[in-house]
């Protein structure tokens, strides 16, 4: 007589999700959906915008340092495109540097050299002779949208066809505060697609601000009374 098969074991009761497990599952599902909606092209567009702003900051910083080292005024010209419809027409920039050698400080000149320097200045011979470097453009899709040299006043095209200029004196001081607004034309209108490069009027240092930043307004003399 063979042994009878053992009776089947009762199945374990179904185990449900706890509230914490359910919340974790929902969070993971939402994270996966966010990955599906992720657009790598948009991420690249933002990177190009930030890269363009960093380039402008580097250009202005280099001009300021060159003015200090060379002992002469140094300028940066910006050729505004006048439109934001062409992603390839980004606007251009270049340096204007002097061909003259660094002048000796008057404190180090002897009497004859000091008199000669004053005579050249009276004759108008102290004018700088400028050398222009090649034009350089920003990354495609990043456009110079507007330029400002006064709080609340922006220009979108070159005045009278001439490029706008930022000039640094021999001591590194910017001659006039300014701001350059950069726009990513490839990003959607509701995205953070604008950065502003401002030259601080007090420190003459270029810095990047998020969005459509503006130059600080000048203080009225009556504010100090």
N, CA, C and O of each residue as an XYZ file, in Angstrom:
900
protein
N       0.855     -1.190      0.000
C       0.000      0.000      0.000
C       0.891      1.240      0.000
O       1.707      1.456      0.897
N       0.707      2.011     -1.003
C       1.515      3.216     -1.117
C       1.010      4.296     -0.189
O      -0.172      4.383      0.145
N       1.976      5.124      0.213
C       1.579      6.244      1.078
C       0.750      7.263      0.298
O       1.045      7.526     -0.868
N      -0.239      7.820      0.893
C      -1.069      8.854      0.253
C      -0.275     10.153      0.181
O       0.478     10.475      1.100
N      -0.445     10.909     -0.926
C       0.255     12.199     -1.054
C      -0.150     13.128      0.062
O      -1.293     13.114      0.518
N       0.786     13.926      0.494
C       0.446     14.855      1.576
C      -0.607     15.851      1.140
O      -0.634     16.259     -0.021
N      -1.425     16.224      2.005
C      -2.461     17.197      1.646
C      -1.845     18.532      1.244
O      -0.832     18.942      1.810
N      -2.428     19.189      0.305
C      -1.871     20.493     -0.125
C      -1.893     21.493      1.010
O      -2.830     21.576      1.805
N      -0.783     22.266      1.043
C      -0.719     23.286      2.077
C      -1.639     24.454      1.737
O      -1.814     24.791      0.566
N      -2.199     25.040      2.712
C      -3.052     26.213      2.419
C      -2.208     27.364      1.884
O      -1.140     27.666      2.417
N      -2.686     27.981      0.854
C      -1.939     29.102      0.251
C      -1.897     30.276      1.199
O      -2.835     30.550      1.947
N      -0.743     30.972      1.135
C      -0.605     32.127      2.006
C      -1.547     33.231      1.574
O      -1.751     33.434      0.377
N      -2.100     33.917      2.485
C      -3.016     35.009      2.110
C      -2.290     36.083      1.318
O      -1.128     36.378      1.598
N      -2.967     36.679      0.320
C      -2.363     37.724     -0.512
C      -1.872     38.887      0.317
O      -2.561     39.360      1.221
N      -0.623     39.363     -0.012
C      -0.016     40.457      0.725
C      -0.223     41.763     -0.028
O       0.173     41.846     -1.190
N      -0.804     42.757      0.553
C      -1.059     44.029     -0.105
C       0.077     45.005      0.113
O       1.024     44.706      0.841
N      -0.010     46.191     -0.524
C       0.990     47.249     -0.381
C       0.688     48.080      0.857
O      -0.464     48.393      1.161
N       1.745     48.422      1.551
C       1.576     49.396      2.628
C       1.488     50.792      2.015
O       1.795     50.971      0.836
N       1.081     51.756      2.787
C       0.950     53.128      2.279
C       2.301     53.671      1.845
O       2.389     54.350      0.822
N       3.351     53.386      2.599
C       4.676     53.882      2.255
C       5.145     53.266      0.935
O       5.689     53.971      0.086
N       4.937     51.939      0.750
C       5.341     51.280     -0.498
C       4.588     51.862     -1.682
O       5.153     52.021     -2.764
N       3.318     52.178     -1.484
C       2.519     52.741     -2.559
C       3.026     54.132     -2.950
O       3.089     54.466     -4.134
N       3.384     54.934     -1.953
C       3.905     56.272     -2.242
C       5.236     56.196     -2.968
O       5.497     56.977     -3.883
N       6.092     55.236     -2.553
C       7.377     55.056     -3.227
C       7.174     54.650     -4.672
O       7.867     55.147     -5.560
N       6.212     53.732     -4.924
C       5.930     53.284     -6.290
C       5.436     54.436     -7.156
O       5.823     54.556     -8.319
N       4.580     55.285     -6.587
C       4.071     56.441     -7.343
C       5.209     57.402     -7.665
O       5.281     57.940     -8.770
N       6.105     57.619     -6.688
C       7.238     58.523     -6.911
C       8.146     57.999     -8.014
O       8.605     58.769     -8.858
N       8.412     56.680     -8.014
C       9.264     56.088     -9.047
C       8.604     56.199    -10.413
O       9.268     56.483    -11.410
N       7.292     55.975    -10.457
C       6.571     56.085    -11.728
C       6.642     57.509    -12.266
O       6.842     57.725    -13.461
N       6.474     58.480    -11.364
C       6.568     59.868    -11.804
C       7.949     60.217    -12.306
O       8.094     60.982    -13.259
N       8.980     59.654    -11.659
C      10.349     59.903    -12.098
C      10.597     59.322    -13.482
O      11.252     59.945    -14.317
N      10.065     58.113    -13.723
C      10.221     57.497    -15.041
C       9.518     58.314    -16.122
O      10.029     58.456    -17.233
N       8.349     58.845    -15.790
C       7.631     59.685    -16.761
C       8.418     60.950    -17.077
O       8.410     61.424    -18.213
N       9.102     61.500    -16.064
C       9.892     62.703    -16.313
C      11.055     62.397    -17.247
O      11.441     63.245    -18.051
N      11.615     61.196    -17.152
C      12.690     60.815    -18.057
C      12.176     60.694    -19.486
O      12.876     61.034    -20.439
N      10.961     60.213    -19.622
C      10.380     60.064    -20.959
C      10.185     61.421    -21.606
O      10.382     61.576    -22.812
N       9.792     62.422    -20.791
C       9.533     63.761    -21.338
C      10.791     64.596    -21.487
O      10.728     65.703    -22.021
N      11.927     64.099    -21.034
C      13.170     64.871    -21.083
C      13.604     65.099    -22.520
O      13.607     64.175    -23.334
N      13.971     66.336    -22.825
C      14.370     66.710    -24.173
C      15.850     67.093    -24.165
O      16.186     68.198    -23.737
N      16.738     66.221    -24.622
C      18.171     66.538    -24.580
C      18.545     67.749    -25.419
O      19.529     68.429    -25.126
N      17.761     68.026    -26.467
C      18.064     69.182    -27.323
C      17.896     70.479    -26.542
O      18.695     71.406    -26.679
N      16.837     70.537    -25.712
C      16.605     71.738    -24.921
C      17.732     71.942    -23.916
O      18.134     73.077    -23.659
N      18.243     70.858    -23.348
C      19.362     70.962    -22.414
C      20.589     71.519    -23.123
O      21.318     72.336    -22.561
N      20.816     71.080    -24.349
C      21.934     71.593    -25.120
C      21.783     73.063    -25.447
O      22.769     73.799    -25.458
N      20.564     73.501    -25.712
C      20.314     74.909    -26.010
C      20.666     75.784    -24.809
O      21.256     76.852    -24.968
N      20.310     75.340    -23.632
C      20.626     76.098    -22.424
C      22.136     76.150    -22.213
O      22.677     77.179    -21.810
N      22.803     75.050    -22.483
C      24.263     75.037    -22.362
C      24.920     76.019    -23.318
O      25.890     76.689    -22.962
N      24.387     76.104    -24.537
C      24.938     77.051    -25.512
C      24.719     78.491    -25.053
O      25.588     79.345    -25.230
N      23.557     78.753    -24.464
C      23.274     80.098    -23.957
C      24.260     80.475    -22.858
O      24.824     81.569    -22.872
N      24.466     79.572    -21.910
C      25.402     79.842    -20.819
C      26.836     79.973    -21.339
O      27.616     80.784    -20.839
N      27.172     79.165    -22.347
C      28.501     79.259    -22.944
C      28.698     80.608    -23.629
O      29.767     81.209    -23.528
N      27.660     81.086    -24.328
C      27.748     82.402    -24.969
C      27.929     83.513    -23.962
O      28.720     84.429    -24.188
N      27.203     83.450    -22.843
C      27.343     84.466    -21.801
C      28.737     84.422    -21.180
O      29.330     85.461    -20.892
N      29.252     83.214    -20.976
C      30.608     83.084    -20.414
C      31.644     83.648    -21.373
O      32.635     84.237    -20.942
N      31.423     83.473    -22.674
C      32.344     84.020    -23.662
C      32.386     85.541    -23.582
O      33.462     86.138    -23.604
N      31.212     86.170    -23.488
C      31.157     87.634    -23.409
C      31.850     88.126    -22.139
O      32.578     89.118    -22.177
N      31.631     87.446    -21.025
C      32.295     87.825    -19.775
C      33.807     87.715    -19.931
O      34.545     88.599    -19.495
N      34.268     86.638    -20.547
C      35.708     86.438    -20.744
C      36.302     87.517    -21.640
O      37.407     87.997    -21.386
N      35.580     87.899    -22.680
C      36.051     88.929    -23.604
C      36.200     90.270    -22.881
O      37.214     90.951    -23.032
N      35.191     90.642    -22.101
C      35.243     91.914    -21.377
C      36.325     91.896    -20.296
O      37.012     92.895    -20.081
N      36.472     90.759    -19.621
C      37.508     90.637    -18.591
C      38.900     90.757    -19.200
O      39.776     91.420    -18.645
N      39.093     90.109    -20.342
C      40.393     90.178    -21.014
C      40.705     91.604    -21.470
O      41.850     92.047    -21.382
N      39.692     92.323    -21.956
C      39.908     93.710    -22.383
C      40.326     94.586    -21.208
O      41.212     95.430    -21.339
N      39.692     94.384    -20.070
C      40.033     95.161    -18.877
C      41.468     94.867    -18.435
O      42.223     95.786    -18.117
N      41.837     93.597    -18.418
C      43.198     93.230    -17.994
C      44.244     93.732    -18.985
O      45.334     94.147    -18.592
N      43.903     93.689    -20.276
C      44.837     94.174    -21.284
C      45.074     95.669    -21.138
O      46.198     96.143    -21.306
N      44.007     96.417    -20.823
C      44.154     97.855    -20.627
C      45.105     98.158    -19.474
O      45.922     99.075    -19.558
N      44.995     97.381    -18.399
C      45.861     97.594    -17.240
C      47.309     97.240    -17.572
O      48.231     97.984    -17.238
N      47.501     96.096    -18.234
C      48.853     95.634    -18.537
C      49.538     96.539    -19.558
O      50.715     96.869    -19.419
N      48.777     96.940    -20.597
C      49.368     97.712    -21.682
C      49.461     99.199    -21.356
O      50.252     99.923    -21.960
N      48.656     99.649    -20.407
C      48.695    101.060    -20.039
C      47.970    101.961    -21.006
O      48.211    103.168    -21.026
N      47.070    101.391    -21.822
C      46.295    102.170    -22.779
C      44.842    101.715    -22.755
O      44.527    100.594    -22.356
N      43.972    102.610    -23.191
C      42.555    102.263    -23.311
C      42.383    101.073    -24.262
O      43.032    101.001    -25.306
N      41.509    100.153    -23.889
C      41.176     98.999    -24.723
C      39.666     98.952    -24.907
O      38.910     99.202    -23.968
N      39.232     98.634    -26.114
C      37.799     98.637    -26.420
C      37.347     97.277    -26.944
O      38.118     96.526    -27.542
N      36.072     96.990    -26.699
C      35.404     95.829    -27.288
C      34.220     96.341    -28.080
O      33.393     97.086    -27.555
N      34.131     95.947    -29.339
C      32.997     96.334    -30.169
C      32.043     95.158    -30.322
O      32.463     94.013    -30.484
N      30.746     95.465    -30.266
C      29.699     94.466    -30.495
C      28.881     94.887    -31.705
O      28.332     95.988    -31.754
N      28.811     93.998    -32.670
C      28.033     94.230    -33.890
C      26.685     93.545    -33.717
O      26.574     92.335    -33.914
N      25.660     94.308    -33.350
C      24.342     93.742    -33.067
C      23.661     93.285    -34.347
O      23.728     93.985    -35.357
N      22.998     92.112    -34.331
C      22.361     91.616    -35.554
C      21.101     92.385    -35.934
O      20.740     92.427    -37.110
N      20.422     92.996    -34.957
C      19.209     93.744    -35.260
C      17.981     92.893    -35.428
O      16.899     93.423    -35.682
N      18.112     91.569    -35.291
C      16.979     90.659    -35.411
C      17.270     89.403    -34.611
O      18.430     89.061    -34.381
N      16.216     88.714    -34.187
C      16.371     87.448    -33.481
C      15.758     86.294    -34.271
O      15.532     85.212    -33.728
N      15.491     86.529    -35.548
C      14.829     85.511    -36.367
C      15.805     84.557    -37.045
O      15.416     83.468    -37.466
N      17.052     84.954    -37.151
C      18.059     84.126    -37.811
C      19.022     83.587    -36.766
O      19.813     84.343    -36.203
N      18.961     82.285    -36.503
C      19.784     81.698    -35.445
C      21.273     81.719    -35.796
O      22.120     81.582    -34.914
N      21.591     81.889    -37.079
C      22.997     81.933    -37.483
C      23.577     83.334    -37.408
O      24.793     83.505    -37.322
N      22.712     84.331    -37.440
C      23.156     85.722    -37.333
C      23.137     86.103    -35.857
O      22.198     86.740    -35.379
N      24.182     85.705    -35.145
C      24.202     85.837    -33.687
C      24.673     87.194    -33.203
O      24.450     87.552    -32.047
N      25.318     87.951    -34.071
C      26.038     89.142    -33.634
C      27.503     88.800    -33.493
O      27.857     87.628    -33.367
N      28.381     89.827    -33.514
C      29.819     89.576    -33.490
C      30.500     90.510    -32.488
O      29.915     91.494    -32.034
N      31.740     90.181    -32.158
C      32.516     91.033    -31.267
C      33.972     91.023    -31.728
O      34.420     90.086    -32.389
N      34.702     92.077    -31.369
C      36.133     92.153    -31.655
C      36.776     93.149    -30.700
O      36.097     93.953    -30.062
N      38.109     93.075    -30.618
C      38.885     94.003    -29.796
C      39.398     95.153    -30.649
O      39.653     94.992    -31.842
N      39.544     96.305    -30.028
C      40.288     97.425    -30.586
C      41.414     97.741    -29.611
O      41.178     98.148    -28.473
N      42.636     97.546    -30.077
C      43.805     97.786    -29.218
C      44.699     98.809    -29.900
O      44.670     98.959    -31.122
N      45.489     99.506    -29.106
C      46.355    100.531    -29.652
C      47.676     99.937    -30.118
O      48.166     98.962    -29.547
N      48.240    100.525    -31.143
C      49.534    100.075    -31.651
C      50.688    100.774    -30.953
O      51.849    100.441    -31.188
N      50.378    101.745    -30.093
C      51.428    102.485    -29.398
C      51.955    101.685    -28.213
O      51.236    100.888    -27.610
N      53.227    101.915    -27.895
C      53.816    101.249    -26.742
C      53.370    101.942    -25.470
O      52.894    103.077    -25.499
N      53.526    101.258    -24.374
C      53.133    101.823    -23.084
C      53.918    103.095    -22.797
O      55.141    103.124    -22.927
N      53.207    104.141    -22.406
C      53.854    105.406    -22.115
C      54.499    105.378    -20.726
O      53.979    104.771    -19.790
N      55.632    106.045    -20.627
C      56.299    106.129    -19.330
C      55.519    107.080    -18.432
O      55.040    108.123    -18.878
N      55.400    106.711    -17.174
C      54.732    107.577    -16.218
C      55.455    108.917    -16.122
O      56.683    108.970    -16.188
N      54.693    110.002    -15.967
C      55.304    111.328    -15.865
C      56.251    111.420    -14.669
O      57.223    112.175    -14.686
N      55.950    110.642    -13.638
C      56.801    110.674    -12.453
C      58.198    110.135    -12.744
O      59.149    110.449    -12.028
N      58.323    109.317    -13.802
C      59.619    108.723    -14.148
C      60.329    109.474    -15.265
O      61.458    109.135    -15.620
N      59.672    110.498    -15.825
C      60.279    111.268    -16.918
C      61.214    112.334    -16.362
O      61.007    112.861    -15.268
N      62.244    112.637    -17.141
C      63.064    113.798    -16.772
C      62.400    115.050    -17.346
O      61.359    114.960    -17.997
N      62.992    116.197    -17.108
C      62.358    117.453    -17.518
C      62.165    117.520    -19.025
O      61.118    117.970    -19.492
N      63.151    117.083    -19.791
C      63.062    117.158    -21.244
C      61.940    116.247    -21.762
O      61.170    116.647    -22.636
N      61.850    115.031    -21.227
C      60.804    114.099    -21.663
C      59.417    114.609    -21.288
O      58.459    114.437    -22.042
N      59.316    115.237    -20.119
C      58.018    115.750    -19.681
C      57.574    116.905    -20.571
O      56.395    117.003    -20.912
N      58.492    117.771    -20.947
C      58.146    118.886    -21.834
C      57.748    118.390    -23.214
O      56.830    118.931    -23.831
N      58.435    117.361    -23.704
C      58.115    116.803    -25.020
C      56.735    116.150    -25.006
O      55.973    116.282    -25.964
N      56.416    115.448    -23.924
C      55.103    114.808    -23.810
C      53.992    115.847    -23.781
O      52.954    115.667    -24.418
N      54.210    116.943    -23.038
C      53.204    118.005    -22.984
C      53.049    118.673    -24.349
O      51.936    119.034    -24.735
N      54.142    118.841    -25.080
C      54.079    119.464    -26.404
C      53.307    118.571    -27.373
O      52.505    119.071    -28.162
N      53.537    117.256    -27.327
C      52.809    116.332    -28.216
C      51.314    116.356    -27.908
O      50.477    116.274    -28.806
N      51.001    116.468    -26.628
C      49.593    116.501    -26.240
C      48.923    117.767    -26.759
O      47.782    117.721    -27.221
N      49.640    118.924    -26.686
C      49.067    120.180    -27.191
C      48.880    120.131    -28.699
O      47.940    120.721    -29.232
N      49.777    119.426    -29.388
C      49.676    119.333    -30.848
C      48.665    118.280    -31.298
O      48.427    118.107    -32.493
N      48.070    117.575    -30.323
C      47.085    116.553    -30.669
C      47.704    115.276    -31.158
O      47.048    114.501    -31.854
N      48.951    115.032    -30.814
C      49.629    113.828    -31.284
C      49.484    112.655    -30.316
O      50.064    111.589    -30.521
N      48.708    112.869    -29.268
C      48.555    111.809    -28.280
C      47.398    110.870    -28.606
O      47.103    109.947    -27.846
N      46.743    111.114    -29.747
C      45.610    110.261    -30.103
C      46.066    108.823    -30.349
O      47.137    108.579    -30.904
N      45.227    107.881    -29.921
C      45.560    106.474    -30.076
C      45.405    106.047    -31.540
O      44.519    106.528    -32.247
N      46.273    105.144    -31.978
C      46.134    104.513    -33.282
C      45.629    103.094    -33.034
O      46.309    102.284    -32.403
N      44.429    102.803    -33.536
C      43.760    101.567    -33.165
C      44.007    100.456    -34.178
O      44.057    100.679    -35.387
N      44.159     99.252    -33.635
C      44.287     98.049    -34.452
C      43.091     97.160    -34.139
O      42.808     96.872    -32.976
N      42.393     96.730    -35.181
C      41.182     95.917    -34.999
C      41.520     94.438    -35.157
O      42.222     94.049    -36.090
N      41.013     93.615    -34.234
C      41.168     92.174    -34.382
C      40.037     91.628    -35.252
O      39.120     92.366    -35.611
N      40.097     90.355    -35.589
C      39.053     89.741    -36.411
C      37.751     89.638    -35.625
O      37.749     89.508    -34.401
N      36.648     89.698    -36.360
C      35.335     89.517    -35.741
C      35.157     88.062    -35.317
O      35.588     87.143    -36.013
N      34.521     87.870    -34.174
C      34.173     86.534    -33.681
C      32.673     86.499    -33.391
O      32.083     87.504    -32.996
N      32.065     85.323    -33.596
C      30.627     85.179    -33.376
C      30.344     84.311    -32.158
O      31.222     83.596    -31.674
N      29.119     84.378    -31.672
C      28.662     83.527    -30.581
C      28.191     82.187    -31.148
O      28.066     82.052    -32.366
N      27.927     81.189    -30.291
C      27.403     79.904    -30.783
C      26.077     80.105    -31.519
O      25.274     80.954    -31.133
N      25.853     79.340    -32.554
C      24.602     79.443    -33.303
C      23.409     79.225    -32.381
O      23.418     78.342    -31.524
N      22.390     80.042    -32.574
C      21.195     79.957    -31.734
C      21.220     80.897    -30.547
O      20.195     81.093    -29.893
N      22.389     81.491    -30.252
C      22.511     82.460    -29.152
C      22.745     83.835    -29.767
O      23.797     84.088    -30.354
N      21.769     84.713    -29.632
C      21.761     85.987    -30.350
C      21.931     87.150    -29.382
O      21.369     87.157    -28.287
N      22.726     88.141    -29.813
C      22.819     89.400    -29.064
C      21.526     90.172    -29.310
O      21.348     90.796    -30.356
N      20.636     90.119    -28.338
C      19.306     90.702    -28.527
C      19.297     92.215    -28.385
O      18.640     92.907    -29.163
N      20.026     92.738    -27.392
C      19.974     94.181    -27.150
C      21.173     94.612    -26.323
O      21.800     93.803    -25.639
N      21.481     95.909    -26.398
C      22.609     96.509    -25.670
C      22.100     97.741    -24.930
O      21.245     98.475    -25.425
N      22.646     97.952    -23.731
C      22.217     99.098    -22.927
C      23.419     99.794    -22.318
O      24.338     99.147    -21.814
N      23.406    101.111    -22.369
C      24.415    101.926    -21.680
C      23.759    102.864    -20.682
O      24.415    103.730    -20.103
N      22.451    102.685    -20.485
C      21.695    103.526    -19.565
C      20.522    102.712    -19.040
O      19.881    101.988    -19.801
N      20.239    102.821    -17.766
C      19.168    102.045    -17.150
C      17.849    102.264    -17.880
O      17.415    103.402    -18.058
N      17.214    101.181    -18.299
C      15.917    101.251    -18.946
C      15.948    101.566    -20.425
O      14.894    101.607    -21.061
N      17.134    101.793    -21.001
C      17.245    102.142    -22.422
C      18.028    101.041    -23.126
O      19.198    100.808    -22.822
N      17.372    100.365    -24.072
C      17.988     99.261    -24.808
C      17.918     99.528    -26.300
O      16.904    100.007    -26.808
N      19.003     99.216    -27.000
C      19.010     99.324    -28.451
C      19.188     97.926    -29.031
O      19.927     97.109    -28.482
N      18.511     97.657    -30.137
C      18.529     96.320    -30.730
C      19.278     96.271    -32.060
O      19.465     95.199    -32.635
N      19.703     97.428    -32.541
C      20.470     97.485    -33.790
C      21.564     98.529    -33.632
O      21.458     99.430    -32.799
N      22.615     98.404    -34.435
C      23.721     99.347    -34.342
C      23.259    100.763    -34.681
O      22.663    100.983    -35.735
N      23.527    101.720    -33.801
C      23.134    103.105    -34.110
C      23.941    103.649    -35.282
O      25.171    103.610    -35.273
N      23.241    104.154    -36.282
C      23.860    104.704    -37.500
C      24.753    103.667    -38.198
O      25.627    104.029    -38.986
N      24.534    102.405    -37.913
C      25.305    101.355    -38.554
C      26.638    101.059    -37.912
O      27.336    100.141    -38.342
N      27.017    101.824    -36.875
C      28.302    101.629    -36.202
C      28.150    100.647    -35.043
O      27.134    100.685    -34.349
N      29.126     99.771    -34.811
C      29.050     98.852    -33.677
C      29.042     99.614    -32.358
O      29.596    100.709    -32.261
N      28.417     99.036    -31.356
C      28.461     99.627    -30.022
C      29.790     99.236    -29.369
O      30.368     98.200    -29.697
N      30.266    100.072    -28.446
C      31.581     99.857    -27.857
C      31.531     99.859    -26.330
O      30.731    100.558    -25.708
N      32.413     99.053    -25.758
C      32.683     99.083    -24.320
C      34.172     99.382    -24.178
O      35.003     98.658    -24.725
N      34.512    100.433    -23.453
C      35.906    100.873    -23.352
C      36.381    100.818    -21.908
O      35.657    101.179    -20.980
N      37.613    100.360    -21.745
C      38.257    100.316    -20.430
C      39.472    101.227    -20.451
O      40.286    101.165    -21.372
N      39.594    102.075    -19.433
C      40.736    102.977    -19.333
C      41.978    102.214    -18.885
O      41.912    101.031    -18.550
N      43.101    102.908    -18.885
C      44.375    102.263    -18.576
C      44.430    101.684    -17.165
O      45.223    100.781    -16.901
N      43.601    102.190    -16.260
C      43.586    101.650    -14.896
C      42.538    100.555    -14.725
O      42.317    100.069    -13.616
N      41.886    100.162    -15.840
C      40.893     99.100    -15.781
C      39.480     99.557    -15.531
O      38.569     98.732    -15.456
N      39.273    100.855    -15.400
C      37.939    101.386    -15.154
C      37.130    101.427    -16.445
O      37.619    101.898    -17.472
N      35.897    100.938    -16.397
C      35.035    101.012    -17.574
C      34.571    102.460    -17.744
O      34.193    103.117    -16.774
N      34.603    102.946    -18.982
C      34.241    104.348    -19.231
C      32.762    104.607    -18.970
O      32.384    105.691    -18.527
N      31.923    103.598    -19.247
C      30.486    103.740    -19.004
C      29.916    102.361    -18.696
O      30.294    101.390    -19.350
N      29.024    102.247    -17.727
C      28.410    100.947    -17.450
C      27.604    100.478    -18.655
O      27.089    101.297    -19.416
N      27.497     99.189    -18.826
C      26.787     98.674    -19.993
C      26.253     97.283    -19.683
O      26.643     96.645    -18.706
N      25.348     96.836    -20.549
C      24.757     95.510    -20.415
C      24.452     94.967    -21.802
O      24.054     95.711    -22.698
N      24.643     93.664    -21.970
C      24.363     92.993    -23.229
C      23.428     91.831    -22.946
O      23.744     90.955    -22.141
N      22.280     91.821    -23.604
C      21.273     90.784    -23.385
C      21.389     89.710    -24.457
O      21.386     90.005    -25.652
N      21.493     88.460    -24.015
C      21.621     87.317    -24.919
C      20.353     86.476    -24.870
O      19.783     86.255    -23.802
N      19.917     86.009    -26.040
C      18.683     85.242    -26.162
C      18.949     83.947    -26.903
O      19.601     83.952    -27.948
N      18.446     82.821    -26.367
C      18.492     81.550    -27.073
C      17.229     81.441    -27.922
O      16.134     81.271    -27.386
N      17.372     81.535    -29.227
C      16.206     81.496    -30.110
C      15.699     80.078    -30.317
O      14.615     79.884    -30.867
N      16.473     79.078    -29.882
C      16.072     77.682    -30.065
C      15.226     77.158    -28.909
O      14.578     76.119    -29.040
N      15.225     77.856    -27.796
C      14.441     77.424    -26.640
C      13.019     77.973    -26.733
O      12.773     78.976    -27.402
N      12.094     77.307    -26.059
C      10.702     77.730    -26.083
C      10.534     79.049    -25.341
O      11.334     79.415    -24.480
N       9.461     79.751    -25.708
C       9.248     81.088    -25.153
C       9.037     81.058    -23.645
O       9.361     82.029    -22.960
N       8.500     79.960    -23.115
C       8.244     79.892    -21.676
C       9.432     79.350    -20.892
O       9.329     79.133    -19.685
N      10.560     79.128    -21.567
C      11.762     78.621    -20.904
C      12.642     79.783    -20.467
O      12.464     80.919    -20.907
N      13.589     79.477    -19.597
C      14.559     80.500    -19.148
C      15.609     80.654    -20.233
O      16.680     80.053    -20.153
N      15.309     81.456    -21.246
C      16.159     81.521    -22.433
C      16.887     82.850    -22.601
O      17.403     83.137    -23.681
N      16.935     83.660    -21.554
C      17.592     84.960    -21.628
C      18.598     85.106    -20.492
O      18.296     84.794    -19.340
N      19.791     85.582    -20.824
C      20.804     85.927    -19.841
C      21.319     87.334    -20.164
O      21.358     87.732    -21.329
N      21.705     88.065    -19.153
C      22.211     89.425    -19.336
C      23.608     89.532    -18.749
O      23.836     89.169    -17.595
N      24.538     90.029    -19.544
C      25.894     90.290    -19.067
C      25.990     91.776    -18.729
O      25.781     92.633    -19.587
N      26.306     92.069    -17.470
C      26.403     93.446    -17.013
C      27.822     93.760    -16.572
O      28.488     92.922    -15.964
N      28.283     94.960    -16.876
C      29.563     95.452    -16.377
C      29.264     96.362    -15.198
O      28.661     97.425    -15.349
N      29.694     95.931    -14.034
C      29.417     96.667    -12.808
C      30.029     98.070    -12.876
O      31.228     98.199    -13.121
N      29.227     99.128    -12.665
C      29.775    100.490    -12.784
C      30.757    100.853    -11.680
O      31.529    101.799    -11.834
N      30.745    100.126    -10.578
C      31.644    100.432     -9.465
C      32.950     99.654     -9.557
O      34.022    100.203     -9.306
N      32.862     98.373     -9.917
C      34.057     97.520     -9.954
C      34.595     97.304    -11.360
O      35.723     96.839    -11.525
N      33.796     97.640    -12.386
C      34.161     97.419    -13.794
C      34.314     95.933    -14.121
O      34.969     95.575    -15.099
N      33.715     95.081    -13.311
C      33.785     93.634    -13.510
C      32.523     93.160    -14.220
O      31.417     93.572    -13.873
N      32.694     92.285    -15.223
C      31.565     91.731    -15.960
C      31.006     90.527    -15.215
O      31.758     89.712    -14.682
N      29.680     90.423    -15.180
C      29.022     89.315    -14.501
C      27.736     88.961    -15.227
O      27.200     89.772    -15.982
N      27.238     87.746    -14.998
C      26.044     87.246    -15.679
C      24.866     87.287    -14.719
O      24.976     86.881    -13.562
N      23.734     87.785    -15.218
C      22.493     87.800    -14.444
C      21.427     87.016    -15.196
O      21.372     87.052    -16.426
N      20.595     86.317    -14.465
C      19.528     85.529    -15.062
C      18.416     86.437    -15.572
O      18.046     87.407    -14.910
N      17.887     86.120    -16.751
C      16.741     86.844    -17.275
C      17.094     88.203    -17.856
O      18.245     88.465    -18.205
N      16.088     89.061    -17.954
C      16.244     90.391    -18.548
C      16.620     91.397    -17.463
O      15.805     92.231    -17.067
N      17.841     91.310    -16.996
C      18.323     92.232    -15.963
C      18.596     93.601    -16.574
O      18.735     93.736    -17.790
N      18.670     94.607    -15.720
C      18.883     95.981    -16.194
C      19.993     96.631    -15.376
O      20.312     96.193    -14.271
N      20.568     97.677    -15.940
C      21.568     98.446    -15.216
C      20.920     99.164    -14.040
O      19.749     99.535    -14.116
N      21.659     99.366    -12.957
C      21.086    100.111    -11.825
C      20.835    101.560    -12.213
O      21.611    102.158    -12.957
N      19.761    102.107    -11.709
C      19.438    103.497    -11.995
C      20.350    104.422    -11.213
O      20.702    104.153    -10.064
N      20.727    105.526    -11.862
C      21.567    106.511    -11.191
C      20.809    107.194    -10.069
O      19.601    107.415    -10.160
N      21.528    107.523     -9.016
C      20.907    108.200     -7.878
C      20.769    109.686     -8.162
O      21.693    110.326     -8.663
N      19.605    110.222     -7.837
C      19.372    111.653     -7.986
C      20.079    112.399     -6.860
O      20.064    111.948     -5.714
N      20.711    113.557     -7.180
C      21.406    114.306     -6.117
C      20.522    114.637     -4.929
O      21.012    114.763     -3.807
N      19.206    114.781     -5.166
C      18.288    115.112     -4.069
C      18.180    113.961     -3.069
O      17.759    114.173     -1.931
N      18.561    112.717     -3.485
C      18.482    111.588     -2.564
C      19.475    111.730     -1.422
O      19.306    111.102     -0.376
N      20.505    112.542     -1.603
C      21.541    112.669     -0.587
C      21.391    113.924      0.272
O      22.244    114.220      1.109
N      20.314    114.647      0.056
C      20.090    115.858      0.826
C      19.341    115.529      2.136
O      19.058    116.428      2.927
